[in-house]
Amino acid sequence: MAASAITVENLGKRYIIGHQSRTRGSYVALRDVISDAGRNFGRRLLHPLQHAESGGLERDEFWALREVGFEIGEGERLGIIGGNGAGKSTLLKLLSRIVEPSTGRITIKGRVASLLEVGTGFHPELTGRENVYLNGAILGMARAEIRRKFDEIVAFAEVERFLDTPVKRYSSGMYVRLAFAVAAHLEPEILIVDEVLAVGDAAFQKKCLGKMEQVGREGRTVLFVSHNMSAIEQLCDRCLFIRKGRLDLDSRDVRSVINCYLFGQAQEGLTSEWKNSGAEFENPWFKPLRVFLAGAGGEPRGNPFRNDDEMWLCVEGEVTELDDRLAVAYSIFNEDNLKLYETATHDVLPGSLSRLRPGRCIVRTRIPSRFLNEGDFRISVAVFRHFKGFVCDFQDPSVPSVSLVIRGGLSDSPNWVQKRTGVIAPEFPWVVEQQSVPAA
C-alpha cells in the first residue's frame, strides 16, 4: 500500500454567525423591548467581553464540516463532489492551511500547491514574472529550480506578452491560466485544485485536465473539486461525496459515487416533483416555485412511466420582470451523466415569456413518447436570458431537477420483451415494399 500523503482525523470547522434577533423595521411590542433589555443586561453581567465584541448581536454556531476523516495515499487522484454549501471548499482551505480547523487533525507529507480562488497566492501589484518566483519561493524552491521551469510555465499559461504587467490588470482567465501553470509545474508533491478552472475556456480546461493526469502518473497526489462529473470520472481514481458538512461516501468506484450524488434523491424516493423551499433560485426575472412531471391529464404523477406514456414536464413559477430574452429550458441526463438533449422555449416560441404578465404561470413541454429507453433519468431545469445574464450549469445538482423513471412500454411487438440496448429506444416507421418474384 502506498504511503499516506494526507491523513485527516475527526476534522471539523465551526463558524460563529452573528445576526440581529429581529428584522429592522418589523413590529416590536413593548413587552419584547423590556424582555430583550433584561436578557442583554444579564448577558453583559455574565459575559461582558463577549457582548462587547458582538455589538449586541445574537450568535449561532454553523458547522461547515464535522467529524470528517479519511486518508489519501501518495500518487492518488482524489475527486471531491457535493452540492453547493456542502463543505468542499472549506475542506480544501483546511488542507491548504488557509484556515485552522475547529476540531481534529490534519497530517500532510510533502509540499502543497493550491489553486482555490481567482486571486489566491498572487500579489496584485507584482508582475506575472515576479509572482512566478514568489510562488516558487513559498513552496521552498531554489531560484535555480524555478528558472529551470520558467519557460515551461509561461508557454503553458500563454501569457508571454503580459509577463511584465502587474497581475491586477490581468483578466480572470489570464490570472487562472498563470496560477494553474505555476501550481502544476513547480513540482509540488500535492496539487489541490478547486472549481476555479471553470473560469477558463474549454480548450484551457482540457489542457489542465491533461496536465493533472500527467501529474498523477508521475506519482504526485491530486485533489480535485468540480461540478463537472465527466472530468471527475476521467481524472480521478477515487471519489469523496460530501453532504451537509459530513463525508457521506468514499469509494474507488468513482461512477457509483457520482450516481449516488446525482441520483441519490431519485434512488431514495424516485421523486417526480421539486419545490422551492426558499429564495435560492430566485432571479430578477423569474422565480421557479415547482417543477413536476405530469401525465396525459396534466395532473402531477409519480414514477415510473412507461416508454409509451404521455409525459409532460411542467415548470410553475412567478414572472417578476418582463424580458424578451427570458427562456425556460431543460436538459435530460441518463445514469452515466450523459446529456441526451437540451431544449428551451426559445427553440419554438421566440419571445414567448415576454408576453406574460407579471404573476404566476405554468410553462409546459411534452417529453417525447416512445423515445427513452428503460432507466433512471435526471431532468434539470433552468430559467435564463439568452446571450446575457444568468447562465445555467445543468450538471450542477443544486439546480431544480426531477427524476424520470422509465419502465416498460418499449414495443408493442410480442417478439420483443426485454430492455433494448442503447441509450434511447425510439419507434421508427418501417415500410415493406413487396416485389414480385420472377418466374423460374
C-alpha positions as MATLAB code, in Angstrom:
seq = 'MAASAITVENLGKRYIIGHQSRTRGSYVALRDVISDAGRNFGRRLLHPLQHAESGGLERDEFWALREVGFEIGEGERLGIIGGNGAGKSTLLKLLSRIVEPSTGRITIKGRVASLLEVGTGFHPELTGRENVYLNGAILGMARAEIRRKFDEIVAFAEVERFLDTPVKRYSSGMYVRLAFAVAAHLEPEILIVDEVLAVGDAAFQKKCLGKMEQVGREGRTVLFVSHNMSAIEQLCDRCLFIRKGRLDLDSRDVRSVINCYLFGQAQEGLTSEWKNSGAEFENPWFKPLRVFLAGAGGEPRGNPFRNDDEMWLCVEGEVTELDDRLAVAYSIFNEDNLKLYETATHDVLPGSLSRLRPGRCIVRTRIPSRFLNEGDFRISVAVFRHFKGFVCDFQDPSVPSVSLVIRGGLSDSPNWVQKRTGVIAPEFPWVVEQQSVPAA';
ca = [
       0.000    0.000    0.000;
       1.266    3.481   -0.880;
       2.450    5.722    1.930;
      -0.006    8.332    3.150;
       0.264   11.822    1.704;
      -2.636   13.248    3.742;
      -4.312   11.942    6.882;
      -7.472   13.634    8.173;
      -8.845   12.707   11.597;
     -12.164   13.893   13.084;
     -11.907   17.169   11.169;
     -14.411   19.924   11.899;
     -14.743   23.606   11.102;
     -17.126   25.826   13.059;
     -18.098   29.394   12.270;
     -19.907   31.800   14.574;
     -22.656   33.713   12.784;
     -23.954   36.955   14.254;
     -27.397   38.322   13.448;
     -29.984   40.673   14.780;
     -32.761   38.902   16.640;
     -35.424   40.901   14.763;
     -35.514   42.424   11.342;
     -35.141   46.172   11.330;
     -38.456   47.853   10.711;
     -40.534   44.922   11.977;
     -43.159   45.458   14.661;
     -41.781   45.129   18.188;
     -44.100   45.204   21.183;
     -43.210   46.965   24.440;
     -43.020   43.636   26.238;
     -40.380   42.476   23.691;
     -38.268   45.589   24.298;
     -38.388   45.074   28.065;
     -37.637   41.339   27.693;
     -34.677   41.940   25.341;
     -33.280   44.676   27.581;
     -33.361   42.360   30.585;
     -31.773   39.487   28.678;
     -28.981   41.679   27.257;
     -28.294   43.210   30.682;
     -27.864   39.733   32.104;
     -25.509   38.765   29.274;
     -23.415   41.897   29.846;
     -23.043   40.974   33.514;
     -22.096   37.359   32.787;
     -20.052   37.821   29.593;
     -19.019   41.492   29.310;
     -16.183   40.943   26.819;
     -18.145   38.624   24.533;
     -21.096   41.032   24.474;
     -18.866   43.987   23.626;
     -17.209   42.124   20.778;
     -20.545   41.022   19.356;
     -22.005   44.539   19.379;
     -25.175   43.128   20.899;
     -25.710   40.613   18.065;
     -27.099   37.153   18.727;
     -24.658   34.447   17.681;
     -25.282   30.991   16.237;
     -22.884   28.169   15.512;
     -22.542   26.863   11.977;
     -20.519   23.716   11.298;
     -19.226   23.805    7.719;
     -17.546   20.434    8.323;
     -17.986   17.915   11.097;
     -16.332   14.579   12.002;
     -14.635   14.135    8.626;
     -11.908   11.521    8.388;
     -10.028    9.872    5.515;
      -6.547    9.018    4.289;
      -5.035    9.767    0.864;
      -2.118    7.721   -0.436;
       0.796    9.181   -2.377;
       0.008    9.366   -6.084;
      -3.777    9.145   -5.670;
      -6.047   11.357   -7.759;
      -8.970   12.159   -5.489;
     -12.197   13.789   -6.650;
     -14.372   15.639   -4.131;
     -18.009   16.253   -5.040;
     -21.101   17.607   -3.329;
     -23.755   20.279   -3.632;
     -23.278   23.992   -3.099;
     -22.562   24.667    0.565;
     -21.690   21.034    1.304;
     -18.255   21.981    2.697;
     -15.950   21.110   -0.213;
     -14.173   24.463   -0.431;
     -13.861   24.640    3.367;
     -12.156   21.226    3.303;
      -9.660   22.389    0.677;
      -8.893   25.569    2.635;
      -8.207   23.460    5.709;
      -5.937   21.117    3.751;
      -4.153   24.129    2.249;
      -3.623   25.596    5.748;
      -5.507   28.759    4.805;
      -7.864   28.345    7.774;
      -7.412   26.451   11.026;
      -9.677   23.525   11.988;
     -12.000   23.808   14.979;
     -11.623   20.110   15.786;
      -9.475   17.233   14.593;
      -6.077   16.972   12.994;
      -4.531   17.054    9.507;
      -1.175   15.426    8.737;
       0.403   16.284    5.375;
       3.564   14.826    3.899;
       5.080   16.980    1.152;
       4.752   20.414   -0.422;
       1.227   21.580   -1.260;
       0.297   23.838   -4.184;
      -3.303   25.101   -4.137;
      -5.491   26.783   -6.712;
      -8.668   27.629   -4.839;
      -9.928   31.049   -5.921;
      -9.063   33.642   -8.527;
      -6.506   35.821   -6.757;
      -5.292   33.307   -4.170;
      -1.499   33.198   -3.878;
      -0.660   36.124   -6.179;
       0.315   39.647   -5.154;
      -1.719   42.011   -7.350;
       0.988   44.708   -7.522;
       3.682   42.302   -8.723;
       4.116   41.280  -12.355;
       3.420   37.813  -13.678;
       7.159   37.105  -13.724;
       7.630   38.233  -10.140;
       4.667   36.191   -8.931;
       6.081   33.023  -10.504;
       9.278   33.433   -8.463;
       7.313   34.432   -5.354;
       5.141   31.302   -5.508;
       8.177   29.107   -6.059;
       9.872   30.612   -3.024;
       6.727   29.992   -0.930;
       6.901   26.339   -1.984;
      10.516   26.255   -0.768;
      12.122   26.001   -4.212;
      15.537   27.433   -5.043;
      15.733   30.212   -7.622;
      17.622   27.901   -9.991;
      14.774   25.345   -9.821;
      12.184   27.995  -10.650;
      14.285   29.346  -13.533;
      14.536   25.837  -14.981;
      10.723   25.563  -15.081;
      10.027   29.180  -16.023;
       9.764   28.852  -19.811;
       7.509   25.802  -19.484;
       5.184   27.718  -17.151;
       4.929   30.701  -19.482;
       4.303   28.513  -22.525;
       1.516   26.617  -20.751;
      -0.180   29.796  -19.468;
       0.097   31.595  -22.840;
       0.705   34.972  -21.166;
       4.177   35.772  -22.529;
       3.134   39.207  -23.826;
       1.888   40.234  -20.393;
       4.616   38.676  -18.275;
       5.939   42.024  -17.027;
       2.488   43.506  -16.398;
       1.106   43.646  -12.826;
      -1.344   40.786  -12.421;
      -4.032   43.158  -11.105;
      -4.509   44.137  -14.758;
      -4.993   40.533  -15.898;
      -8.381   39.203  -16.902;
      -9.749   36.392  -14.729;
      -8.887   33.906  -17.486;
      -5.251   35.075  -17.721;
      -4.991   35.040  -13.927;
      -6.190   31.460  -13.674;
      -4.004   30.252  -16.571;
      -0.871   31.584  -14.929;
      -1.894   30.458  -11.436;
      -2.583   26.900  -12.611;
       0.636   26.770  -14.636;
       2.646   27.819  -11.573;
       0.850   25.372   -9.256;
       1.215   22.405  -11.627;
       4.756   22.961  -12.919;
       6.663   23.804   -9.744;
       6.537   20.121   -8.796;
       4.610   20.075   -5.524;
       4.028   16.650   -4.005;
       0.334   17.548   -3.563;
      -1.756   19.588   -6.016;
      -5.140   20.924   -4.823;
      -7.493   22.391   -7.442;
     -10.953   23.819   -6.803;
     -13.744   24.646   -9.288;
     -11.756   27.753  -10.235;
     -10.856   26.036  -13.543;
     -14.393   26.798  -14.711;
     -13.181   30.365  -15.311;
     -11.045   29.199  -18.227;
     -12.289   28.376  -21.711;
     -12.952   24.824  -22.901;
      -9.536   24.410  -24.548;
      -7.721   25.524  -21.404;
      -9.822   23.247  -19.168;
      -8.926   20.314  -21.397;
      -5.244   21.213  -21.186;
      -5.459   21.479  -17.371;
      -7.102   18.076  -17.061;
      -4.360   16.589  -19.206;
      -1.716   18.181  -17.006;
      -3.373   16.873  -13.828;
      -3.441   13.387  -15.341;
       0.274   13.712  -16.060;
       0.954   14.925  -12.519;
      -0.886   11.859  -11.181;
       1.066    9.486  -13.422;
       4.288   10.990  -12.078;
       3.305    9.798   -8.604;
       2.139   13.103   -7.158;
      -1.151   13.469   -5.301;
      -4.047   15.427   -6.840;
      -7.201   16.665   -5.079;
      -9.822   17.965   -7.480;
     -13.176   19.603   -6.683;
     -15.565   20.081   -9.594;
     -19.225   20.068  -10.621;
     -18.108   18.569  -13.952;
     -18.784   14.901  -13.331;
     -17.229   13.838  -16.645;
     -13.950   15.476  -15.608;
     -14.099   13.808  -12.174;
     -14.658   10.402  -13.765;
     -11.919   10.919  -16.353;
      -9.279   12.183  -13.943;
      -9.864   10.556  -10.559;
      -9.274    7.018   -9.321;
     -11.157    7.669   -6.067;
     -14.023    9.947   -5.057;
     -15.423   11.511   -1.879;
     -19.041   12.677   -1.647;
     -19.596   15.371    0.981;
     -23.132   16.210    2.031;
     -24.105   18.847    4.618;
     -20.610   19.010    6.045;
     -20.130   15.272    6.527;
     -18.368   12.615    4.500;
     -21.229   10.634    3.002;
     -19.341    8.241    0.701;
     -15.725    7.336   -0.074;
     -15.050    4.797   -2.828;
     -12.730    3.845   -5.664;
     -15.809    3.101   -7.734;
     -15.971    6.697   -8.952;
     -19.048    6.203  -11.109;
     -21.084    4.778   -8.219;
     -20.233    7.809   -6.056;
     -21.226   10.156   -8.882;
     -24.502    8.300   -9.375;
     -25.222    8.479   -5.645;
     -24.626   12.231   -5.785;
     -26.684   12.862   -8.907;
     -29.417   10.278   -8.444;
     -29.450    9.904   -4.666;
     -32.735   11.746   -4.416;
     -34.185    9.633   -7.191;
     -32.995    6.401   -5.602;
     -34.446    7.363   -2.231;
     -37.879    8.413   -3.455;
     -37.882    8.387   -7.264;
     -39.289   11.857   -6.860;
     -41.013   13.435   -9.839;
     -41.552   16.809   -8.139;
     -39.322   19.635   -6.907;
     -40.486   22.523   -4.722;
     -38.653   25.739   -3.989;
     -38.133   25.755   -0.237;
     -36.720   29.290   -0.214;
     -35.440   32.024   -2.500;
     -32.230   30.266   -3.510;
     -33.252   30.001   -7.159;
     -34.846   33.423   -7.445;
     -33.501   35.755  -10.145;
     -34.620   39.228  -11.304;
     -36.972   37.836  -13.953;
     -38.495   34.553  -12.857;
     -38.794   32.627   -9.620;
     -39.386   28.882  -10.077;
     -41.803   27.580   -7.451;
     -42.402   23.994   -8.529;
     -41.188   21.552  -11.185;
     -43.176   18.367  -11.714;
     -43.950   15.584  -14.164;
     -47.497   15.122  -15.373;
     -49.421   12.549  -17.370;
     -51.987   12.867  -20.133;
     -54.475   14.783  -17.970;
     -51.945   17.396  -16.896;
     -52.074   16.322  -13.237;
     -48.841   15.627  -11.335;
     -47.996   11.943  -11.173;
     -45.226    9.841   -9.733;
     -42.710    7.460  -11.262;
     -42.376    5.151  -13.032;
     -43.609    5.977  -16.526;
     -43.811    3.639  -19.496;
     -41.857    4.411  -22.621;
     -45.154    4.901  -24.498;
     -46.859    7.067  -21.831;
     -47.761   10.672  -22.473;
     -45.299   12.670  -20.362;
     -45.185   16.391  -19.617;
     -42.599   18.484  -17.784;
     -44.228   21.429  -16.002;
     -42.477   24.465  -14.524;
     -44.602   26.588  -12.237;
     -43.231   29.976  -11.292;
     -43.685   33.669  -10.930;
     -42.691   36.232  -13.566;
     -41.217   39.169  -11.672;
     -39.785   41.237  -14.533;
     -40.557   41.078  -18.247;
     -37.656   40.432  -20.596;
     -37.978   39.266  -24.205;
     -34.784   37.197  -23.840;
     -36.183   35.195  -20.963;
     -36.354   31.436  -21.560;
     -37.176   28.239  -19.710;
     -35.049   25.230  -20.620;
     -34.328   21.693  -19.513;
     -31.661   19.072  -20.078;
     -32.071   15.354  -19.520;
     -29.241   13.106  -18.331;
     -29.024    9.324  -18.121;
     -27.495    7.262  -15.308;
     -23.985    7.752  -16.730;
     -24.496   11.537  -16.567;
     -24.594   11.706  -20.361;
     -26.704   14.606  -21.575;
     -29.230   13.229  -24.062;
     -30.591   16.552  -25.229;
     -31.389   20.127  -24.235;
     -34.375   22.211  -25.261;
     -35.678   25.712  -24.462;
     -38.827   27.768  -25.022;
     -36.916   29.975  -27.457;
     -36.442   26.989  -29.765;
     -40.024   27.267  -30.975;
     -41.535   30.261  -29.148;
     -39.237   33.286  -29.621;
     -40.025   35.937  -27.048;
     -42.904   33.901  -25.652;
     -42.279   34.683  -21.989;
     -42.017   38.416  -22.665;
     -45.750   38.397  -23.366;
     -46.601   37.004  -19.939;
     -47.925   39.406  -17.364;
     -46.113   39.529  -14.018;
     -47.523   36.888  -11.730;
     -47.803   33.120  -11.561;
     -47.689   30.920  -14.618;
     -47.043   27.322  -15.682;
     -44.796   26.512  -18.633;
     -45.274   23.005  -20.053;
     -43.439   20.930  -22.607;
     -44.058   17.394  -23.795;
     -41.349   14.785  -23.318;
     -41.335   12.603  -26.412;
     -43.038    9.215  -26.036;
     -41.546    6.033  -27.471;
     -38.121    7.632  -27.305;
     -36.327    6.971  -23.994;
     -35.087    3.532  -23.058;
     -35.731    1.930  -19.686;
     -33.697    3.583  -16.965;
     -33.437    6.376  -14.399;
     -33.070    9.880  -15.789;
     -32.462   13.305  -14.287;
     -34.181   16.367  -15.749;
     -32.525   19.682  -14.794;
     -34.447   22.916  -15.341;
     -33.110   26.442  -15.850;
     -34.570   29.898  -16.349;
     -32.166   32.267  -18.043;
     -31.722   35.084  -20.536;
     -30.300   34.296  -23.954;
     -26.968   35.975  -24.731;
     -26.852   37.923  -21.462;
     -27.057   37.430  -17.748;
     -27.611   34.165  -15.931;
     -26.027   31.067  -17.427;
     -27.051   27.716  -16.002;
     -24.833   24.706  -15.431;
     -27.317   21.870  -15.961;
     -24.819   19.450  -14.390;
     -24.954   21.236  -11.046;
     -27.295   19.135   -8.873;
     -28.290   22.239   -6.910;
     -30.406   23.484   -9.841;
     -34.107   22.489   -9.830;
     -34.395   18.900  -11.028;
     -36.727   15.923  -11.032;
     -36.242   12.227  -11.672;
     -37.874   10.407  -14.543;
     -38.024    6.617  -14.326;
     -38.933    4.628  -17.440;
     -40.056    1.016  -17.057;
     -41.647   -0.961  -19.866;
     -43.648    0.037  -22.922;
     -40.702   -0.313  -25.257;
     -42.528   -2.178  -28.003;
     -45.950   -3.432  -28.989;
     -44.355   -6.478  -30.561;
     -44.806   -9.793  -28.704;
     -41.364  -10.743  -30.034;
     -39.545   -8.045  -28.053;
     -39.997   -8.157  -24.278;
     -36.532   -7.249  -22.955;
     -34.857   -3.885  -22.477;
     -33.221   -2.748  -25.683;
     -29.551   -1.897  -25.932;
     -28.552    1.726  -26.352;
     -29.389    4.968  -24.593;
     -32.709    5.564  -26.356;
     -35.399    3.226  -27.651;
     -37.308    5.127  -30.334;
     -40.049    3.702  -32.518;
     -39.499    4.493  -36.186;
     -41.795    3.719  -39.129;
     -40.811    0.878  -41.452;
     -42.105    0.277  -44.947;
     -42.077   -3.079  -46.723;
     -42.462   -2.990  -50.495;
     -43.286   -6.432  -51.774;
     -41.821   -7.121  -55.216;
     -42.988   -9.906  -57.457;
     -40.666  -12.834  -57.852;
     -39.830  -13.582  -61.492;
     -40.996  -16.954  -62.718;
     -38.372  -19.669  -62.981;
];
